[in-house]
Amino acid sequence: MGRRRHRRGRGLLTGRRLVALLIPLLIAAYAIWGPAIRGALGLEGDSTPPAKRDALRVVSWNLRNFPGKHQDLELVRSRLAALDADVIAVQEIKEPAALEALLPEWELVISERGGRGHQRVGVFYDPRRVELLGEAVEHDALSLGGRVRPALSTYVRGRAGGPDFHLVVVHLKAMRDGYDQRSEQWPRLAALVGELQTTGPGAPDRDVIVVGDFNTTGPPGGDPGDELRALGDVLNAVGLRRLATDGCSAYWDGPRRDAWQEPSLLDLVWISDLAEAAGGDARARAYGHCARHRCAAFRSTDAYPDLDFEKVSDHCPVVIDLALADDDP
């Protein structure tokens, strides 16, 4: 009787060890393949965008000092591929060759300079789906004498027929105490857009998309809404309108500096014209951990990390789908 009890106890102990081994494996597997599972089940909060169908997909994504020691490059590669994008406007690229190696069939045009932090901006695209007309242009006026990042522009045309448009990628000065510098960058960006519409490749095409990390944290003593309104006043004056974004596009540690991550809206999309390709109801949608947590605060710890936040980027990919329509007269 005592011997059977001993065997039963040893079996329970072995079972507990097995469960202890399986739980972290299941958590890691769900973190990697959970988005695909939820998408297949049609559940809300999916971190992967739906099939784009008949559309040209443009994505903006700040990849957080890529490649960083924190990043899982295979996870970054799988997240990039899952976007099913045609064009990805990237920010905070420190080693362009490392990005090109993730999707070797894609091509990358990137700025030479990246401000004091060497954070370059670029356009990563699938040449089988889109082509770039003319040379990409680096706009040093936004770098404020080399202190921060320049803008990069190019002219994009879908190979499946329309739309074609000027694409401008920006990464404005960060932090609340950078508000004065950001507000100095806004009219320079507006002037840049005007120049592209009149003298850039594809001119006089007025179709423009401006994307990137605008760092709209708000002025000292104000809130992000104050900054969005002030920025809108400048960009609306040159015919740009902001596409609505679902709540947030990035997370940060928050004022408590604990395991809770707080949502913020930093990554914006502004368009001019593109009436047929991006109708009045067009939206920009953030995926990744922004969609998964529905822009609510979440905890990410060493024991239970959110892998997209910890191993890819604090920012989420922002997706715009454009109808395959010709916007030119």
RABELSUL-V666824 format. One record per residue. N is the residue number from 1. PHI is phi in whole degrees, 0 to 359 (none if undefined). PSI is psi in whole degrees, 0 to 359 (NA if undefined). Layout:
n = {N,N}
phi = {PHI,PHI}
psi = {PSI,PSI}
This chain:
n = {1,2,3,4,5,6,7,8,9,10,11,12,13,14,15,16,17,18,19,20,21,22,23,24,25,26,27,28,29,30,31,32,33,34,35,36,37,38,39,40,41,42,43,44,45,46,47,48,49,50,51,52,53,54,55,56,57,58,59,60,61,62,63,64,65,66,67,68,69,70,71,72,73,74,75,76,77,78,79,80,81,82,83,84,85,86,87,88,89,90,91,92,93,94,95,96,97,98,99,100,101,102,103,104,105,106,107,108,109,110,111,112,113,114,115,116,117,118,119,120,121,122,123,124,125,126,127,128,129,130,131,132,133,134,135,136,137,138,139,140,141,142,143,144,145,146,147,148,149,150,151,152,153,154,155,156,157,158,159,160,161,162,163,164,165,166,167,168,169,170,171,172,173,174,175,176,177,178,179,180,181,182,183,184,185,186,187,188,189,190,191,192,193,194,195,196,197,198,199,200,201,202,203,204,205,206,207,208,209,210,211,212,213,214,215,216,217,218,219,220,221,222,223,224,225,226,227,228,229,230,231,232,233,234,235,236,237,238,239,240,241,242,243,244,245,246,247,248,249,250,251,252,253,254,255,256,257,258,259,260,261,262,263,264,265,266,267,268,269,270,271,272,273,274,275,276,277,278,279,280,281,282,283,284,285,286,287,288,289,290,291,292,293,294,295,296,297,298,299,300,301,302,303,304,305,306,307,308,309,310,311,312,313,314,315,316,317,318,319,320,321,322,323,324,325,326,327,328,329}
phi = {none,298,293,296,297,297,296,296,297,294,295,296,295,297,298,294,297,297,298,297,283,286,301,296,294,294,298,296,296,291,298,276,257,303,303,294,295,295,296,295,275,73,278,284,76,289,273,252,295,290,304,279,54,273,207,257,259,249,235,244,209,274,265,52,52,287,270,257,298,284,273,265,296,292,293,300,301,294,290,297,295,293,293,52,274,260,221,236,276,250,228,61,262,258,230,305,298,293,289,301,292,288,230,296,277,269,235,229,247,213,292,284,251,214,72,294,270,56,260,274,248,202,237,253,215,265,292,283,249,222,230,256,263,75,272,293,240,267,252,286,302,283,279,52,78,92,287,233,284,282,263,227,232,206,248,250,225,287,282,270,95,39,277,234,194,282,245,240,248,229,213,280,306,268,75,299,286,265,302,298,290,298,294,284,284,301,295,292,294,299,295,301,299,300,294,298,291,250,230,283,302,86,299,266,294,264,286,223,235,247,226,141,268,272,50,280,273,98,284,305,82,243,229,303,299,299,291,300,292,294,297,299,301,285,280,298,294,252,87,272,234,273,284,298,238,284,83,205,219,201,231,217,294,81,291,277,57,253,281,279,256,254,280,208,249,242,258,237,230,237,229,234,59,54,298,284,282,227,295,298,261,297,227,254,239,267,245,65,291,297,287,298,264,53,61,263,299,217,260,225,239,299,283,228,280,276,294,297,290,279,249,240,199,287,272,250,291,255,246,233,256,252,297,281,233,272,272,277,293}
psi = {311,325,319,322,320,317,319,318,320,323,321,320,318,319,321,320,320,316,318,328,324,325,308,328,318,320,314,319,320,324,324,312,358,316,318,322,313,323,318,328,352,27,153,166,19,138,353,132,152,170,138,346,226,80,158,121,122,133,142,132,122,114,18,79,49,136,131,164,333,342,140,105,326,323,319,315,314,325,321,315,322,341,336,43,161,323,133,115,116,151,159,48,120,331,91,322,327,325,315,327,337,323,79,342,353,168,152,129,137,153,152,324,160,28,190,335,2,40,99,154,150,176,115,123,158,108,349,341,328,161,152,129,130,184,144,145,131,128,98,345,328,349,354,52,23,0,324,188,145,175,161,133,152,168,123,138,130,139,343,13,120,162,167,149,158,131,126,129,130,159,96,167,139,167,158,321,358,9,316,321,321,316,337,331,331,307,332,323,318,318,321,315,316,320,317,321,339,330,352,176,135,354,143,39,124,4,118,141,124,123,163,192,104,353,47,71,349,155,161,128,357,195,170,328,322,317,319,320,317,318,318,321,322,313,329,330,340,21,8,140,145,131,135,141,144,80,308,168,359,166,154,172,339,169,338,340,38,201,355,131,132,140,153,160,104,333,119,161,126,138,154,132,234,38,316,321,328,90,181,340,11,144,158,130,131,134,209,216,339,315,319,320,3,38,25,155,147,162,137,114,171,323,322,74,150,110,326,317,315,323,356,285,153,338,158,151,132,124,135,125,124,133,147,73,147,115,354,145,NA}
